[in-house]
Amino acid sequence: MTQSKGTSGHEGGRSLKVRVKSAGKRTLSSKLWLERQLNDPYVARAKAEGWRSRAAYKLIELDERFQLLKPGQKILDLGAAPGGWSQLAIKKVGSRGRVIGIDLLDIDPIPDVEFTVMDFNDQDAPDRLKAMLGGRADGVMSDMAANATGHKKTDHLRIVALAELAAALACEVLAPGGFFVAKVLQGGTEGDLLAMLKRDFAIVRHVKPKASRADSSELYVLATGFRGTGDGIGD
């Protein structure tokens, strides 16, 4: 790796920007990804402050703006790996609350968080998750993203499809008044998702946290005030 002078930060108003040399079998895309990670202030901050990932700061901002997480709540974290959102959730809900994180991957333990390997789209997932929570959830969170193909329209459709499945599950497990937050992408492909959420929640917003990279089309859809009872979509 090499370093070059940046235009902001430290060192007399200038920071050192890390550039990665191409080496071995490293592709251009992996080289650019590594450079972005090494120069991302949220990556360094997450490491310094003990968060599992930079994504924690996205949820921190959402929570500060909309007061989503409260003591005693039951929270379900979908696609929870590596665990940054669950870390924040358990900190906010405290010992009287409960946080369940599920993923297709194993996740290193976090005190007081229950992680399990599960496909949330399984037919019996809602009943299993309500049993694990000890009742209905106060919030369902999803920072899931399908693996990128490089084809913009395909990637939009895949991530919105994930969000739609997550929203359907949320409507099965949420208590009245609960919230749902999920990652989507800008691009106008989430019409059916928004229609579902506007039917079943009092308020639906699009939010782009500051921790989302400026050059990314990433957005979050936030639905609050669930109208149903958790016994079925739209009840």
C-alpha positions as CSV (number, residue, x, y, z in Angstrom):
1,M,0.0,0.0,0.0
2,T,1.1,3.6,-0.6
3,Q,0.0,6.9,0.9
4,S,-0.8,10.2,-0.8
5,K,-1.8,13.6,0.5
6,G,-5.5,14.2,0.7
7,T,-7.3,17.5,1.0
8,S,-8.9,17.2,4.4
9,G,-8.4,15.8,7.9
10,H,-5.2,16.0,9.9
11,E,-1.5,16.8,9.2
12,G,-2.0,20.5,9.0
13,G,-5.4,20.3,7.4
14,R,-4.4,17.5,5.1
15,S,-4.8,13.7,5.6
16,L,-2.9,10.7,4.2
17,K,-5.0,8.8,1.7
18,V,-4.2,5.1,1.5
19,R,-3.8,3.7,-2.0
20,V,-3.6,0.0,-2.6
21,K,-1.1,-1.4,-5.1
22,S,-2.3,-4.1,-7.4
23,A,-0.7,-7.4,-6.3
24,G,-1.0,-11.0,-7.0
25,K,-4.5,-12.0,-8.1
26,R,-6.3,-8.9,-6.7
27,T,-8.8,-7.6,-9.2
28,L,-9.5,-3.9,-9.8
29,S,-12.9,-4.1,-8.0
30,S,-11.3,-5.7,-4.9
31,K,-8.5,-3.1,-5.0
32,L,-11.0,-0.3,-5.1
33,W,-13.1,-1.8,-2.4
34,L,-10.1,-2.2,-0.1
35,E,-9.0,1.4,-0.8
36,R,-12.5,2.6,0.1
37,Q,-12.5,0.6,3.3
38,L,-9.1,1.8,4.4
39,N,-10.1,5.5,3.7
40,D,-13.5,5.3,5.2
41,P,-13.7,7.3,8.5
42,Y,-16.7,5.2,9.7
43,V,-14.7,2.0,9.3
44,A,-11.9,3.4,11.5
45,R,-14.4,4.8,14.0
46,A,-16.3,1.5,14.3
47,K,-13.0,-0.3,15.0
48,A,-12.0,2.3,17.6
49,E,-15.4,2.3,19.4
50,G,-15.9,-1.4,19.4
51,W,-18.8,-1.7,16.9
52,R,-19.0,-4.9,14.7
53,S,-19.4,-2.8,11.5
54,R,-19.7,0.7,10.2
55,A,-23.4,-0.1,9.6
56,A,-24.0,0.5,13.3
57,Y,-23.7,4.3,12.7
58,K,-26.6,4.1,10.2
59,L,-28.9,2.7,12.9
60,I,-27.5,5.1,15.5
61,E,-28.6,8.0,13.3
62,L,-32.0,6.5,12.6
63,D,-32.6,5.9,16.3
64,E,-31.5,9.4,17.3
65,R,-33.8,11.0,14.7
66,F,-36.9,8.8,15.2
67,Q,-36.5,7.3,18.8
68,L,-37.0,3.7,17.5
69,L,-35.3,1.7,20.3
70,K,-36.5,1.9,23.9
71,P,-35.9,0.0,27.1
72,G,-37.8,-3.2,27.4
73,Q,-38.6,-3.7,23.7
74,K,-38.4,-7.0,21.8
75,I,-36.4,-6.5,18.6
76,L,-35.8,-8.8,15.6
77,D,-32.7,-8.3,13.5
78,L,-32.9,-9.9,10.1
79,G,-29.6,-10.7,8.3
80,A,-27.9,-9.7,11.4
81,A,-24.3,-10.7,10.6
82,P,-21.8,-9.4,11.7
83,G,-24.0,-8.0,14.5
84,G,-23.6,-4.2,14.6
85,W,-27.3,-3.5,14.6
86,S,-27.9,-6.1,17.3
87,Q,-25.1,-4.5,19.4
88,L,-26.9,-1.2,19.4
89,A,-30.3,-2.7,19.9
90,I,-29.4,-4.6,23.1
91,K,-27.6,-1.5,24.4
92,K,-30.8,0.5,24.0
93,V,-33.5,-2.1,25.1
94,G,-31.5,-3.2,28.1
95,S,-31.9,-6.1,30.4
96,R,-35.7,-6.0,30.3
97,G,-35.7,-6.2,26.5
98,R,-34.8,-8.9,24.1
99,V,-32.9,-9.0,20.8
100,I,-33.0,-11.9,18.4
101,G,-30.7,-11.9,15.4
102,I,-31.0,-14.3,12.6
103,D,-28.8,-15.0,9.5
104,L,-27.8,-17.7,7.2
105,L,-24.3,-17.4,8.6
106,D,-23.0,-18.1,12.1
107,I,-22.4,-14.9,14.2
108,D,-19.9,-14.4,17.0
109,P,-21.8,-14.1,20.3
110,I,-22.8,-10.7,21.8
111,P,-23.8,-10.7,25.5
112,D,-27.6,-10.9,26.0
113,V,-28.3,-11.2,22.2
114,E,-29.7,-14.5,20.9
115,F,-28.3,-15.3,17.5
116,T,-29.6,-18.3,15.4
117,V,-29.0,-19.6,11.9
118,M,-32.3,-19.4,10.1
119,D,-33.9,-18.6,6.8
120,F,-36.5,-16.0,7.7
121,N,-38.4,-17.0,4.6
122,D,-39.1,-20.5,5.9
123,Q,-42.8,-21.2,6.4
124,D,-42.5,-21.8,10.1
125,A,-40.2,-18.8,10.7
126,P,-42.8,-16.4,12.1
127,D,-44.0,-18.8,14.7
128,R,-40.5,-19.8,15.7
129,L,-39.4,-16.2,16.0
130,K,-42.4,-15.2,18.1
131,A,-41.6,-18.1,20.4
132,M,-38.0,-17.0,20.7
133,L,-39.0,-13.4,21.4
134,G,-41.6,-14.5,24.0
135,G,-44.3,-12.6,22.2
136,R,-44.6,-10.1,19.3
137,A,-41.8,-7.8,18.3
138,D,-41.7,-4.1,18.8
139,G,-39.4,-3.6,15.9
140,V,-38.1,-5.6,12.9
141,M,-34.8,-4.4,11.4
142,S,-33.2,-5.5,8.1
143,D,-29.9,-4.3,6.8
144,M,-29.8,-7.2,4.3
145,A,-28.5,-6.8,0.7
146,A,-28.4,-9.4,-2.0
147,N,-24.9,-10.0,-3.6
148,A,-24.4,-7.3,-6.2
149,T,-24.3,-8.5,-9.9
150,G,-23.1,-5.2,-11.3
151,H,-26.3,-4.9,-13.3
152,K,-28.1,-1.9,-11.8
153,K,-31.6,-2.9,-12.5
154,T,-31.1,-6.5,-11.4
155,D,-29.5,-5.3,-8.1
156,H,-32.4,-3.0,-7.5
157,L,-35.0,-5.7,-8.0
158,R,-33.1,-8.2,-5.8
159,I,-32.7,-5.9,-2.8
160,V,-36.3,-4.7,-3.1
161,A,-37.5,-8.3,-3.2
162,L,-35.6,-9.0,0.0
163,A,-37.2,-5.9,1.6
164,E,-40.6,-7.1,0.5
165,L,-40.1,-10.5,2.1
166,A,-38.8,-8.9,5.3
167,A,-41.8,-6.6,5.4
168,A,-44.2,-9.5,5.0
169,L,-42.5,-11.2,7.9
170,A,-42.7,-8.0,10.0
171,C,-46.4,-7.9,9.5
172,E,-46.6,-11.5,10.8
173,V,-44.6,-10.8,14.0
174,L,-45.0,-7.1,15.0
175,A,-47.1,-5.9,17.8
176,P,-49.4,-2.9,17.2
177,G,-47.4,0.3,17.1
178,G,-44.2,-1.5,16.1
179,F,-41.7,-0.3,13.5
180,F,-40.0,-1.8,10.5
181,V,-36.8,-0.6,8.8
182,A,-35.1,-2.1,5.8
183,K,-32.4,-1.3,3.3
184,V,-33.5,-0.5,-0.3
185,L,-31.9,1.3,-3.3
186,Q,-32.9,4.4,-5.1
187,G,-34.4,3.6,-8.5
188,G,-38.2,3.6,-8.3
189,T,-38.6,-0.2,-8.2
190,E,-40.3,-0.5,-4.7
191,G,-43.8,0.6,-5.6
192,D,-45.4,-2.7,-4.3
193,L,-43.3,-2.5,-1.1
194,L,-44.4,1.1,-0.4
195,A,-48.0,0.3,-1.0
196,M,-47.9,-2.6,1.4
197,L,-46.2,-0.5,4.1
198,K,-48.5,2.5,3.7
199,R,-51.5,0.1,4.1
200,D,-50.2,-1.5,7.3
201,F,-48.2,1.4,9.0
202,A,-49.2,4.9,10.0
203,I,-46.1,6.6,8.6
204,V,-43.6,5.5,5.9
205,R,-40.4,7.4,5.1
206,H,-37.3,7.1,3.0
207,V,-34.2,8.1,4.9
208,K,-30.5,8.2,3.9
209,P,-28.2,8.3,7.0
210,K,-25.0,10.3,6.8
211,A,-23.1,7.0,7.4
212,S,-24.4,5.7,4.0
213,R,-21.7,6.4,1.5
214,A,-22.4,9.5,-0.6
215,D,-21.8,7.7,-3.9
216,S,-24.1,4.9,-2.9
217,S,-27.8,4.6,-4.0
218,E,-28.5,3.0,-0.6
219,L,-31.6,4.2,1.2
220,Y,-33.6,2.9,4.2
221,V,-37.4,2.6,4.2
222,L,-38.7,3.3,7.7
223,A,-42.3,2.4,8.6
224,T,-43.7,3.3,12.0
225,G,-47.0,2.8,13.8
226,F,-47.9,-0.8,12.7
227,R,-51.7,-1.0,12.4
228,G,-52.1,-4.7,12.5
229,T,-52.2,-7.3,15.3
230,G,-49.5,-9.6,14.0
231,D,-52.0,-12.3,13.2
232,G,-51.7,-11.6,9.4
233,I,-50.8,-9.0,6.9
234,G,-53.1,-6.1,6.9
235,D,-55.2,-7.3,9.9
